[in-house]
Amino acid sequence: MKLIIVAASEREIKPFLREFAYNTQGSIIKLDGVTAEVLVTGVGIANTAFAMGKRFANLESVIDLVINVGIAGSFNPSLEIGTVLNVTQDCLAFFGAEDGESFITADELNLVDKSEVVFENPELFQSSLIAALPTAKAISSNTGHGNVDSIERTMTIYHADIESMEGAAFTMACTKAALPHYQIRSISNKVERRNTDNWDIPLAVINLNKTLISLVNSFIHNP
């Protein structure tokens, strides 16, 4: 089985890398029946799109699954910090045009098809562990929202549970490359007026990596 594990930063997957360090050469982790390549893209939509496009342009063998892991902010008050989620829909937020107080999405402007703005994650690869995770609807934005007015506007337009800076670029790249994929996110903070005292990135990273390690181990034991 061949996997590509995608993260914006090494910080978000350090526990995973430590867990399998004994069997790692460069960016490749080789385990019993499983080869996992780690791709660190850099933060943001543009970095992620470039890194994934570059990697997918040189696929030398069949890839069974691509997994994006990272932290996220939560619009949904019911999602506690540290919660790990399966993102089933992502969207390029504020891709379009303003019209006074209104916002017109790029597909509403007939610039692109809706499938190039909103990305669904069809379950092309079955995993009982991922299926057991709560699901979430996400947006991707190069700006982390920290202004009350912009947060309310974003929630009104998109009705999203969470936000990240990379997810939609990841999902778009996998969709266009016709590769099975999952996006797994762990909540590090509530989306509110910026207050880093309320964040818990270490907890989010720990829980995220516990899930990722369990997932890879499940592939080893049930290839």
C-alpha positions as a LaTeX table, in Angstrom:
\begin{tabular}{lrrr}
\hline
Residue & $x$ (\AA) & $y$ (\AA) & $z$ (\AA) \\
\hline
Met1 & 0.00 & 0.00 & 0.00 \\
Lys2 & 1.31 & 3.45 & $-0.93$ \\
Leu3 & 0.28 & 6.63 & 0.91 \\
Ile4 & 1.13 & 10.29 & 0.66 \\
Ile5 & 0.69 & 12.18 & 3.93 \\
Val6 & 0.37 & 15.93 & 3.38 \\
Ala7 & 0.88 & 18.61 & 6.04 \\
Ala8 & 1.45 & 22.34 & 5.87 \\
Ser9 & 4.21 & 22.24 & 8.47 \\
Glu10 & 6.43 & 19.64 & 10.08 \\
Arg11 & 5.28 & 20.90 & 13.48 \\
Glu12 & 1.81 & 19.46 & 12.86 \\
Ile13 & 3.13 & 15.91 & 12.31 \\
Lys14 & 6.19 & 15.75 & 14.57 \\
Pro15 & 4.75 & 13.02 & 16.87 \\
Phe16 & 3.96 & 10.89 & 13.80 \\
Leu17 & 7.48 & 11.35 & 12.43 \\
Arg18 & 8.96 & 10.44 & 15.81 \\
Glu19 & 6.80 & 7.32 & 16.04 \\
Phe20 & 8.17 & 5.91 & 12.79 \\
Ala21 & 11.63 & 7.54 & 12.79 \\
Tyr22 & 13.33 & 4.14 & 13.06 \\
Asn23 & 12.07 & 3.24 & 9.60 \\
Thr24 & 12.36 & 6.59 & 7.82 \\
Gln25 & 14.67 & 7.56 & 4.97 \\
Gly26 & 14.29 & 11.16 & 3.88 \\
Ser27 & 10.58 & 11.75 & 3.31 \\
Ile28 & 9.75 & 8.03 & 2.91 \\
Ile29 & 8.53 & 5.78 & 5.74 \\
Lys30 & 8.66 & 2.05 & 4.96 \\
Leu31 & 6.67 & $-0.28$ & 7.18 \\
Asp32 & 5.27 & $-3.79$ & 6.80 \\
Gly33 & 3.35 & $-3.64$ & 3.54 \\
Val34 & 2.98 & 0.15 & 3.72 \\
Thr35 & 5.08 & 2.90 & 2.16 \\
Ala36 & 4.18 & 6.39 & 3.36 \\
Glu37 & 5.63 & 9.49 & 1.75 \\
Val38 & 5.50 & 12.71 & 3.77 \\
Leu39 & 4.92 & 15.93 & 1.82 \\
Val40 & 5.31 & 19.20 & 3.74 \\
Thr41 & 3.83 & 21.91 & 1.52 \\
Gly42 & 4.26 & 25.15 & 3.45 \\
Val43 & 1.41 & 27.20 & 4.86 \\
Gly44 & $-1.39$ & 28.64 & 2.72 \\
Ile45 & $-3.43$ & 27.91 & $-0.37$ \\
Ala46 & $-0.76$ & 28.87 & $-2.92$ \\
Asn47 & 2.04 & 26.86 & $-1.30$ \\
Thr48 & $-0.19$ & 23.81 & $-1.00$ \\
Ala49 & $-1.46$ & 24.01 & $-4.58$ \\
Phe50 & 2.08 & 24.39 & $-5.94$ \\
Ala51 & 3.61 & 21.58 & $-3.85$ \\
Met52 & 0.84 & 19.14 & $-4.67$ \\
Gly53 & 0.74 & 20.01 & $-8.35$ \\
Lys54 & 4.49 & 19.51 & $-8.55$ \\
Arg55 & 4.28 & 16.15 & $-6.76$ \\
Phe56 & 1.33 & 14.86 & $-8.75$ \\
Ala57 & 3.03 & 15.77 & $-12.03$ \\
Asn58 & 5.61 & 13.09 & $-11.26$ \\
Leu59 & 3.62 & 10.10 & $-10.02$ \\
Glu60 & 5.82 & 7.15 & $-10.83$ \\
Ser61 & 3.52 & 4.52 & $-9.31$ \\
Val62 & $-0.04$ & 4.00 & $-8.15$ \\
Ile63 & $-0.97$ & 5.92 & $-4.99$ \\
Asp64 & $-3.65$ & 4.20 & $-2.93$ \\
Leu65 & $-4.51$ & 7.11 & $-0.65$ \\
Val66 & $-3.53$ & 10.73 & 0.06 \\
Ile67 & $-4.15$ & 12.07 & 3.56 \\
Asn68 & $-4.05$ & 15.73 & 4.59 \\
Val69 & $-3.58$ & 16.34 & 8.30 \\
Gly70 & $-3.49$ & 19.64 & 10.12 \\
Ile71 & $-5.00$ & 21.93 & 12.71 \\
Ala72 & $-8.01$ & 24.18 & 12.23 \\
Gly73 & $-10.10$ & 26.89 & 13.84 \\
Ser74 & $-13.72$ & 26.16 & 14.72 \\
Phe75 & $-16.76$ & 28.29 & 13.93 \\
Asn76 & $-18.98$ & 25.62 & 15.50 \\
Pro77 & $-19.32$ & 26.15 & 19.28 \\
Ser78 & $-20.10$ & 22.46 & 19.82 \\
Leu79 & $-16.65$ & 21.40 & 18.60 \\
Glu80 & $-14.25$ & 21.32 & 21.53 \\
Ile81 & $-10.57$ & 22.15 & 21.16 \\
Gly82 & $-8.71$ & 18.91 & 20.48 \\
Thr83 & $-11.57$ & 17.33 & 18.54 \\
Val84 & $-10.37$ & 15.39 & 15.47 \\
Leu85 & $-12.59$ & 15.60 & 12.39 \\
Asn86 & $-13.07$ & 14.07 & 8.96 \\
Val87 & $-13.56$ & 17.01 & 6.59 \\
Thr88 & $-16.07$ & 15.95 & 3.95 \\
Gln89 & $-16.45$ & 19.30 & 2.17 \\
Asp90 & $-14.11$ & 22.25 & 1.68 \\
Cys91 & $-14.44$ & 25.56 & $-0.11$ \\
Leu92 & $-12.22$ & 28.34 & $-1.45$ \\
Ala93 & $-13.59$ & 31.14 & 0.72 \\
Phe94 & $-14.13$ & 34.59 & $-0.79$ \\
Phe95 & $-13.22$ & 33.49 & $-4.31$ \\
Gly96 & $-15.43$ & 35.85 & $-6.29$ \\
Ala97 & $-16.45$ & 39.51 & $-6.12$ \\
Glu98 & $-18.01$ & 41.98 & $-3.73$ \\
Asp99 & $-21.18$ & 43.83 & $-4.68$ \\
Gly100 & $-21.76$ & 46.43 & $-1.99$ \\
Glu101 & $-22.57$ & 44.47 & 1.16 \\
Ser102 & $-23.09$ & 41.24 & $-0.79$ \\
Phe103 & $-20.61$ & 38.65 & $-1.99$ \\
Ile104 & $-20.91$ & 36.82 & $-5.30$ \\
Thr105 & $-19.01$ & 33.54 & $-5.55$ \\
Ala106 & $-16.91$ & 32.75 & $-8.61$ \\
Asp107 & $-19.36$ & 30.12 & $-9.80$ \\
Glu108 & $-22.26$ & 32.55 & $-9.44$ \\
Leu109 & $-20.26$ & 34.93 & $-11.64$ \\
Asn110 & $-19.93$ & 32.09 & $-14.19$ \\
Leu111 & $-16.14$ & 32.31 & $-13.97$ \\
Val112 & $-15.79$ & 28.66 & $-12.99$ \\
Asp113 & $-17.98$ & 25.66 & $-12.28$ \\
Lys114 & $-19.16$ & 25.23 & $-8.69$ \\
Ser115 & $-17.03$ & 22.07 & $-8.48$ \\
Glu116 & $-13.96$ & 24.34 & $-8.70$ \\
Val117 & $-15.06$ & 26.37 & $-5.68$ \\
Val118 & $-16.67$ & 23.77 & $-3.41$ \\
Phe119 & $-14.94$ & 20.40 & $-3.13$ \\
Glu120 & $-16.64$ & 17.25 & $-1.88$ \\
Asn121 & $-14.71$ & 14.26 & $-0.56$ \\
Pro122 & $-16.26$ & 11.09 & $-2.00$ \\
Glu123 & $-15.33$ & 8.00 & 0.00 \\
Leu124 & $-13.25$ & 6.30 & $-2.67$ \\
Phe125 & $-11.20$ & 4.58 & 0.03 \\
Gln126 & $-12.92$ & 2.85 & 2.93 \\
Ser127 & $-11.57$ & 3.19 & 6.46 \\
Ser128 & $-13.61$ & 2.28 & 9.53 \\
Leu129 & $-11.35$ & 4.46 & 11.69 \\
Ile130 & $-12.00$ & 7.56 & 9.58 \\
Ala131 & $-15.68$ & 6.68 & 9.26 \\
Ala132 & $-15.91$ & 6.79 & 13.07 \\
Leu133 & $-14.69$ & 10.41 & 13.21 \\
Pro134 & $-17.22$ & 13.26 & 13.36 \\
Thr135 & $-17.54$ & 15.01 & 10.01 \\
Ala136 & $-17.14$ & 18.71 & 9.28 \\
Lys137 & $-17.72$ & 21.24 & 6.53 \\
Ala138 & $-14.72$ & 23.54 & 6.03 \\
Ile139 & $-13.57$ & 26.68 & 4.30 \\
Ser140 & $-10.02$ & 27.54 & 3.30 \\
Ser141 & $-8.75$ & 31.08 & 3.55 \\
Asn142 & $-5.34$ & 32.74 & 3.49 \\
Thr143 & $-6.61$ & 34.92 & 6.35 \\
Gly144 & $-7.37$ & 33.44 & 9.75 \\
His145 & $-10.53$ & 35.23 & 10.83 \\
Gly146 & $-10.18$ & 37.28 & 14.01 \\
Asn147 & $-12.62$ & 40.15 & 13.53 \\
Val148 & $-16.16$ & 39.82 & 14.87 \\
Asp149 & $-17.79$ & 41.40 & 11.82 \\
Ser150 & $-15.83$ & 39.33 & 9.30 \\
Ile151 & $-16.48$ & 36.16 & 11.31 \\
Glu152 & $-20.23$ & 36.79 & 11.27 \\
Arg153 & $-20.12$ & 37.55 & 7.54 \\
Thr154 & $-18.14$ & 34.39 & 6.82 \\
Met155 & $-20.52$ & 32.23 & 8.84 \\
Thr156 & $-23.53$ & 33.77 & 7.08 \\
Ile157 & $-22.10$ & 33.10 & 3.62 \\
Tyr158 & $-20.55$ & 29.66 & 4.14 \\
His159 & $-22.15$ & 28.00 & 7.19 \\
Ala160 & $-18.86$ & 26.19 & 7.78 \\
Asp161 & $-17.82$ & 24.29 & 10.89 \\
Ile162 & $-14.09$ & 24.99 & 10.60 \\
Glu163 & $-11.44$ & 26.91 & 8.68 \\
Ser164 & $-7.89$ & 26.17 & 7.60 \\
Met165 & $-5.40$ & 27.71 & 5.18 \\
Glu166 & $-4.81$ & 24.65 & 2.98 \\
Gly167 & $-7.68$ & 22.15 & 2.86 \\
Ala168 & $-9.43$ & 23.26 & $-0.32$ \\
Ala169 & $-6.16$ & 23.34 & $-2.27$ \\
Phe170 & $-5.42$ & 19.80 & $-1.11$ \\
Thr171 & $-8.88$ & 18.52 & $-2.00$ \\
Met172 & $-8.85$ & 20.25 & $-5.38$ \\
Ala173 & $-5.46$ & 18.74 & $-6.28$ \\
Cys174 & $-6.53$ & 15.22 & $-5.29$ \\
Thr175 & $-9.85$ & 15.56 & $-7.11$ \\
Lys176 & $-8.20$ & 16.74 & $-10.33$ \\
Ala177 & $-5.62$ & 13.95 & $-10.07$ \\
Ala178 & $-8.40$ & 11.40 & $-9.41$ \\
Leu179 & $-6.70$ & 10.16 & $-6.24$ \\
Pro180 & $-8.60$ & 8.82 & $-3.19$ \\
His181 & $-8.10$ & 11.23 & $-0.32$ \\
Tyr182 & $-9.10$ & 12.25 & 3.18 \\
Gln183 & $-8.63$ & 15.49 & 5.08 \\
Ile184 & $-8.27$ & 15.10 & 8.84 \\
Arg185 & $-8.24$ & 18.19 & 11.05 \\
Ser186 & $-7.90$ & 18.77 & 14.78 \\
Ile187 & $-9.36$ & 21.87 & 16.44 \\
Ser188 & $-6.70$ & 24.16 & 17.90 \\
Asn189 & $-8.84$ & 27.23 & 18.57 \\
Lys190 & $-12.26$ & 28.79 & 18.32 \\
Val191 & $-12.70$ & 31.33 & 15.52 \\
Glu192 & $-13.18$ & 34.52 & 17.53 \\
Arg193 & $-11.46$ & 37.84 & 18.21 \\
Arg194 & $-7.80$ & 36.78 & 18.13 \\
Asn195 & $-6.75$ & 35.60 & 21.59 \\
Thr196 & $-3.93$ & 33.07 & 21.57 \\
Asp197 & $-4.38$ & 32.47 & 25.31 \\
Asn198 & $-7.49$ & 30.49 & 24.36 \\
Trp199 & $-5.66$ & 28.31 & 21.84 \\
Asp200 & $-4.27$ & 24.84 & 22.52 \\
Ile201 & $-2.13$ & 23.87 & 19.55 \\
Pro202 & $-0.17$ & 21.21 & 21.50 \\
Leu203 & $-3.40$ & 19.35 & 22.38 \\
Ala204 & $-4.64$ & 19.60 & 18.80 \\
Val205 & $-1.34$ & 18.24 & 17.47 \\
Ile206 & $-1.25$ & 15.38 & 20.00 \\
Asn207 & $-4.80$ & 14.25 & 19.18 \\
Leu208 & $-4.27$ & 14.67 & 15.45 \\
Asn209 & $-1.16$ & 12.51 & 15.52 \\
Lys210 & $-2.76$ & 9.83 & 17.68 \\
Thr211 & $-5.38$ & 9.46 & 14.97 \\
Leu212 & $-2.81$ & 9.46 & 12.16 \\
Ile213 & $-0.60$ & 6.88 & 13.90 \\
Ser214 & $-3.62$ & 4.64 & 14.56 \\
Leu215 & $-4.68$ & 4.99 & 10.94 \\
Val216 & $-1.28$ & 4.01 & 9.54 \\
Asn217 & $-1.04$ & 1.12 & 12.00 \\
Ser218 & $-4.46$ & $-0.07$ & 10.82 \\
Phe219 & $-3.11$ & $-0.21$ & 7.27 \\
Ile220 & $-0.11$ & $-2.24$ & 8.47 \\
His221 & $-2.29$ & $-4.79$ & 10.26 \\
Asn222 & $-5.06$ & $-4.82$ & 7.63 \\
Pro223 & $-3.40$ & $-4.03$ & 4.30 \\
\hline
\end{tabular}
